[in-house]
Amino acid sequence: MNKRIQHIFFIGLLFSSTAVFSQIKEEKLILDKKREPEVKKIEKKKTSIEAEKNYPPEEKSANPPTYDITNVPASSDFKTSLIQGEDISPKFDAEYQNNYFQVGMGNYGKILADGNISTKLDSGMEVGGDVHFLSTAGLRKVYDWNSKQNAGNVGVFLNSYGEKGKFSINADYGLNDYNYYGIYAFRPASNNVDLQQKTNQIKVNGYYDFYSNEFLNDVRVKSSFLSDHFNAKENQAEVLVNLSKHGVELPTFDDVRFNADLGLNLETVKTDFELLDKNSSQFLNATLAPKMTFFKGKSYLMIGSDFSFLNSKNSNMILADQVKNSKTYWFPKAELQFAAADEFKFYAGITGGLKLNTYANLLAENPYLVSDQELRPTETKYKFYFGLRGDIDQNIKYDFSAGYGKMNDILFFKANDLFFKDNQNFIRQGFDFANTYSSVYDNGTVSEAKVSVQYFPLANLSFDGELKFEKYDLQNYQNIYYKPLLTARLGGKYSVLDKKLNLGATVLLSSDKTTNSFSFTEMDPVLVSTENTNDKVGGFADLNLSAEYKVHKNFSIFALGNNLLNTQYQTYKGYKVLGAQFLGGVKISF
């Protein structure tokens, strides 16, 4: 009886605590307390070019890892439809199933299919694939026109584990079929207007990771091919090589180790649009990133630099000729950490870099872009930061940080006016209802502060939260659009009944966002627009819950609840998300 009361108490604790904590980005939690839980940017030391490993490279040389194929499954968290906020996967990392298939149905015509399968071969290789599909009928009672969306993804992968390193290759195809339904300024002449946008993207990536850091650390190749409904095309390729020599002992200094890293990165992007001004751009960016790091215990000093050479070509219908430009950049890199104890580690540093903005990356952030974008790289000239992080008895991990930086060509999104105003008698294109967005750039500074906490009161109970403040001061624009001042997130997971019942909760919070918007007055034969440069899209609180119960070792049932506060807030002006959503389904593991 006492045990049942305890379970009820902890379930109540999990769901009632969602109003107390807050977080931005959901971390992958390790619930086995025998292992040290991980937090982003805490105790993670990187090579010069950012790697995607879960272990510090300097530890590889001292303790070469052994790999168990069953511990490295392909990621299978399905992506949600763009219209609906966020779905919370009911799976726990510790209970991950390599081979499974799950299906579910819910209100708003939601259909989910998600699966993963893999097998080990006699040669020490693993092959497999995964598939995801999520569909929703949209907001039929809110909009008279079509707001349905479908998203699908199919991928295959191969992992090989040799004596000297690990080799991985994967190929992925993603389809996103949706509508420009966010019409707020005036109604279409017909409710049957075609608002469709559709993107297709193919990714092929290869990766080789050497177990030791004897000069060649890892090599990775990435490629992406994207097209959309309006014949836009983008090709992207990237090669990254990390050279390193780690764990060198310095005879002059006791207990001091030395790491040397050299990162080499070559990236090229070519984007062509066939709509409106027909913008076209091509970038080639080469980066050389040397770095030296000195360690003593858990304290360290890192000193490095990034040298980038950028070659760009841009053209559109307005430019008579192609504009070419070549420029060399230098960015400082340094970080100092002083570890007074595991509980208190002070760190400070400076960083900078060049980021190529691609059509694919812009769509991932804002899918409602018109298919004609000006693309520029964003330059972080410098960013100073400092913070305090620590681990208290492996029960609490925290990271408090603040920073200030100067940036050129800061990317954000502005709402588009009507593209054609002087002819109201023709069939208006689906992107021409003041319902799309374009990239816009400005120089300025950014001030930010972030608090991130993870709490593990029990081996089967965990909380994580993050609160972020971000303020931009621009040279030309009075306000930056669609960048909220405050964002927060709280997450919690609880496993009971010998891990047969897994519960999850997530709360998303955001302050108001500033945007521009348009209103229209009819003056025959044209429409006259008036722009408001200080409009607001309201903030929101979004509560999500999940549960999965394992009826049998090969059979589970699950339920997801999204946006349970039933607020149809807007992601972008005119684009309301679904209200309260409920989805239930079954999962078969094999």
Secondary structure, 3 states (H helix, E strand, C coil): CHHHHHHHHHHHHHHHHHHCCCCCCCCCCCCCCCCCCCCCCCCCCCCCCCCCCCCCHHHHHHCCCCCCHHHCCCCCCCCCCCCCCCCCCCCCHHHCCCCEEEEEEECCCEEEEEEEEEEECCCCEEEEEEEEEEEECCCCCCCCCCCCEEEEEEEEEEEEECCCEEEEEEEEEEEEEEECCCCCCCCCCCCCCCCEEEEEEEEEEEEEEECCCEEEEEEEEEEEEEEECCCCEEEEEEEEEEEEEEEEECCCCCCCEEEEEEEEEEEEEEEECCCCCCCEEEEEEEEEEEEEEEEECCEEEEEEEEEEEEEEEEECCCCCCCEEEEEEEEEEEEEEEEEEECCEEEEEEEEEEEECCCHHHHHHHCCCECCCCCCCCEEEEEEEEEEEEEEECCCEEEEEEEEEEEEEEEEEEEECCCCCCCCCCCCCCCCCCCCCEEEEEEEEEEEEEEEEEEEEEECCEEEEEEEEEEEEEECCCCCCCCCCCEEEEEEEEEEECCCCEEEEEEEEEECCEEEEEEEEEEECCEEEEEEEEEEEECCEEEEEEEEEEEEECCEEEEEEEECCCCCCCEEECCEECCCCEEEEEEEEEC
